[in-house]
Amino acid sequence: GVREYWIIWPDTQKAAVYMLDGDMCPTIYGFDSCIPVGIWNGRHSVNMAAIYEHIRFIYDVPEEDE
């Protein structure tokens, strides 16, 4: 079974983390956070800002010339 899952919204720079062995309400993080990995008791984390820097070109919309 799945103990933890994440839903990522790059366009709004948010992540919802569900821990299935506890409360069913997710914890919401911004991409300015290092998100702790719950199944490893928070000993490891994911730096969302660093990851987003590598994929931001997908979501950045160039401004149109007038």
Buried (B, 14 or more C-beta within 10 A) or exposed (E): EEEBEBEBEBEEBBBBBBBEEEEEEBBEBEBEBEBBBBEEEEEEEBEBEEEBEEEEEEEEEEEEEE
